[in-house]
Structures are given as structure tokens and as C-alpha cells.
Amino acid sequence: MDELEKLVEQMERGDLSLEDALKAFERGIKLTRTCQQALQDAEQKVKILLENNGQPTLEPFNDE
């Protein structure tokens, strides 16, 4: 998240070349996707915990 904020600040200042701005934009997109995935994973864990009334349960491991 910190890296993403720094990229935004650099781009907002406008002191990057077009090539560097495009690289920063591409990196920002990748970081955004990573953050979104982490958030989705956390939300899924919370949902599972709430469905189990806050009690962790063991689930069978299928080794196929």
C-alpha cells in the first residue's frame, strides 16, 4: 500500500517522463490487484468464521 501511495504521489507531481509514468502506472495496477486479492481473502476468512459462529472447524482433506 505504501508503494502504491508513493507511485501516485510521483505521478501527481508530473515530473516523470512518459515512459516512467507508464511503468509507474503498470506497477500501480499490479499493486492494486494484489491489494484487492488480499482484501478478498480477508473478507472470505471473516465470512467463514461468522458462518461457523466464530468457531474454527476442521475440514476433510481430499488427496486425489
C-alpha positions in Angstrom: 0.0 0.0 0.0 2.9 2.4 0.8 4.5 1.7 -2.5 1.2 2.4 -4.3 0.8 5.7 -2.4 4.4 6.7 -3.4 3.7 5.9 -7.0 0.6 8.1 -7.0 2.5 11.0 -5.4 5.2 10.7 -8.1 2.7 10.7 -10.9 0.7 13.6 -9.4 3.8 15.7 -9.3 4.2 15.3 -13.0 8.0 15.1 -13.0 8.1 11.6 -14.6 8.9 11.0 -18.3 6.1 9.4 -20.3 7.9 6.1 -20.2 8.5 6.3 -16.5 4.9 7.3 -15.9 3.6 4.3 -17.9 5.9 2.0 -15.9 4.6 3.5 -12.7 1.0 3.1 -13.9 1.6 -0.5 -14.7 3.2 -1.2 -11.4 0.3 0.6 -9.7 -2.2 -1.6 -11.4 -0.3 -4.7 -10.3 -0.1 -3.4 -6.7 -3.9 -2.6 -6.8 -4.7 -6.1 -7.9 -2.5 -7.6 -5.1 -4.3 -5.4 -2.5 -7.7 -6.3 -3.9 -6.9 -10.0 -3.7 -5.6 -9.7 -0.1 -8.8 -7.9 0.8 -11.0 -10.5 -0.8 -9.0 -13.3 1.0 -9.5 -11.5 4.4 -13.3 -11.0 3.7 -13.6 -14.7 2.8 -11.9 -15.7 6.1 -14.2 -13.4 8.1 -17.3 -14.8 6.3 -16.2 -18.4 7.1 -15.6 -17.5 10.7 -19.0 -15.8 11.0 -20.7 -18.8 9.4 -19.1 -21.1 12.0 -20.1 -18.8 14.8 -16.6 -17.8 15.4 -15.5 -21.5 16.0 -12.8 -22.8 13.8 -13.7 -26.2 12.3 -11.6 -28.9 10.7 -12.4 -29.7 7.1 -11.5 -33.0 5.5 -8.5 -33.1 3.2 -9.2 -34.7 -0.1 -6.0 -36.2 -1.5 -7.0 -37.1 -5.1 
